Amino acid sequence: MKLVIHGKNIEITDAIREYVNQKIEKAVNHFQTLTTEVDVHLSVARNPRINPKQAAEVTIYANGTVIRAEESSENLYASIDLVADKIARQLRKYKERLQDKKTQPKTSLEAVEPPVVTDLIGDRTPELPSEVVRTKYFAMPPMTLNEALEQLQLVDHDFYMFRNAETGEINVIYERNHGGYGVIQPRNGNGHTHGNAKNGKAQTSVEKPQISKS
């Protein structure tokens, strides 16, 4: 297993490196066959408005799947403890899903497309950040909607961008404020979403009924 430690606004001392190795190795100890690389990012916020300031982020690459967790507190070592516990839970969920896929047959459910919301901003004023804090690049292999949902639940974010295997388009799946999940899809020139067209509407097969396109 390859373990890489990065630091932002902090020096990675031997003591910190040893503590990270100890905690992360213990967290992934039972998942060595799944884990190929572990990326640890430690940071201290200089902005006085950001609280808590000491953050620890762990990204694990497991057989083509990305598993991520992030925690922050007023103490860096406490943040490392918290993120190690969270990433261990994420790995356990991932392993359980792999086992479920081997033993349970797949079912499908057709999702009905609701009206598209044209105004996503409302009465809020659009505002761009004064500076780019961090830029990420990652591979985007084609995947189904259900695979994207599983990935969203592993990366500790409220949204996940992916390339739809059926259409080849870039989609975004996200957690809705009132529960369930939504999917954002691009529209073509005729005002319809891409996909398997049927009576002028895009149809998508999904495994989980809580997914909706809104």
Solvent accessible surface area in square Angstrom, and as a share of the most:
residue,aa,sasa,rsa
1,M,92,0.41
2,K,123,0.52
3,L,42,0.21
4,V,42,0.24
5,I,21,0.11
6,H,81,0.36
7,G,38,0.37
8,K,85,0.36
9,N,59,0.30
10,I,45,0.23
11,E,132,0.59
12,I,34,0.17
13,T,55,0.32
14,D,121,0.63
15,A,62,0.48
16,I,15,0.08
17,R,103,0.37
18,E,122,0.55
19,Y,52,0.20
20,V,1,0.00
21,N,45,0.23
22,Q,111,0.49
23,K,51,0.21
24,I,1,0.00
25,E,84,0.38
26,K,154,0.65
27,A,13,0.10
28,V,0,0.00
29,N,82,0.42
30,H,142,0.64
31,F,14,0.06
32,Q,81,0.36
33,T,130,0.76
34,L,22,0.11
35,T,9,0.05
36,T,78,0.45
37,E,54,0.24
38,V,0,0.00
39,D,27,0.14
40,V,3,0.01
41,H,31,0.14
42,L,0,0.00
43,S,22,0.14
44,V,34,0.19
45,A,25,0.19
46,R,191,0.70
47,N,55,0.28
48,P,114,0.71
49,R,207,0.75
50,I,86,0.43
51,N,113,0.58
52,P,51,0.32
53,K,62,0.26
54,Q,43,0.19
55,A,18,0.14
56,A,0,0.00
57,E,15,0.07
58,V,0,0.00
59,T,16,0.09
60,I,0,0.00
61,Y,86,0.33
62,A,0,0.00
63,N,94,0.48
64,G,80,0.77
65,T,25,0.15
66,V,45,0.26
67,I,0,0.00
68,R,17,0.06
69,A,0,0.00
70,E,67,0.30
71,E,43,0.19
72,S,45,0.29
73,S,22,0.14
74,E,110,0.49
75,N,80,0.41
76,L,14,0.07
77,Y,81,0.31
78,A,39,0.30
79,S,0,0.00
80,I,2,0.01
81,D,48,0.25
82,L,83,0.41
83,V,1,0.01
84,A,7,0.05
85,D,81,0.42
86,K,40,0.17
87,I,0,0.00
88,A,16,0.12
89,R,116,0.42
90,Q,15,0.07
91,L,0,0.00
92,R,117,0.43
93,K,98,0.41
94,Y,17,0.06
95,K,75,0.32
96,E,85,0.38
97,R,58,0.21
98,L,54,0.27
99,Q,94,0.42
100,D,67,0.34
101,K,95,0.40
102,K,171,0.73
103,T,108,0.63
104,Q,114,0.51
105,P,121,0.76
106,K,156,0.66
107,T,97,0.57
108,S,89,0.57
109,L,90,0.45
110,E,97,0.44
111,A,11,0.09
112,V,120,0.69
113,E,38,0.17
114,P,42,0.27
115,P,123,0.77
116,V,74,0.42
117,V,89,0.51
118,T,133,0.77
119,D,89,0.46
120,L,128,0.64
121,I,82,0.42
122,G,52,0.50
123,D,147,0.76
124,R,163,0.60
125,T,118,0.69
126,P,98,0.62
127,E,156,0.70
128,L,161,0.80
129,P,103,0.65
130,S,119,0.77
131,E,122,0.55
132,V,117,0.67
133,V,113,0.65
134,R,108,0.39
135,T,82,0.48
136,K,103,0.44
137,Y,195,0.74
138,F,114,0.47
139,A,87,0.67
140,M,50,0.22
141,P,73,0.46
142,P,88,0.55
143,M,25,0.11
144,T,58,0.34
145,L,7,0.04
146,N,21,0.11
147,E,80,0.36
148,A,0,0.00
149,L,0,0.00
150,E,35,0.16
151,Q,14,0.06
152,L,2,0.01
153,Q,48,0.21
154,L,3,0.02
155,V,7,0.04
156,D,53,0.28
157,H,77,0.34
158,D,89,0.46
159,F,103,0.43
160,Y,35,0.13
161,M,77,0.35
162,F,1,0.00
163,R,90,0.33
164,N,7,0.04
165,A,53,0.41
166,E,92,0.41
167,T,41,0.24
168,G,38,0.37
169,E,53,0.24
170,I,63,0.32
171,N,2,0.01
172,V,29,0.17
173,I,0,0.00
174,Y,47,0.18
175,E,83,0.37
176,R,100,0.36
177,N,151,0.78
178,H,183,0.82
179,G,45,0.43
180,G,27,0.26
181,Y,29,0.11
182,G,0,0.00
183,V,7,0.04
184,I,90,0.46
185,Q,31,0.14
186,P,50,0.31
187,R,114,0.42
188,N,51,0.26
189,G,87,0.83
190,N,126,0.65
191,G,34,0.32
192,H,91,0.40
193,T,20,0.12
194,H,63,0.28
195,G,33,0.32
196,N,90,0.46
197,A,87,0.67
198,K,121,0.51
199,N,143,0.73
200,G,40,0.38
201,K,110,0.47
202,A,5,0.04
203,Q,38,0.17
204,T,11,0.07
205,S,67,0.43
206,V,1,0.01
207,E,60,0.27
208,K,67,0.29
209,P,102,0.64
210,Q,77,0.34
211,I,7,0.04
212,S,28,0.18
213,K,16,0.07
214,S,44,0.29
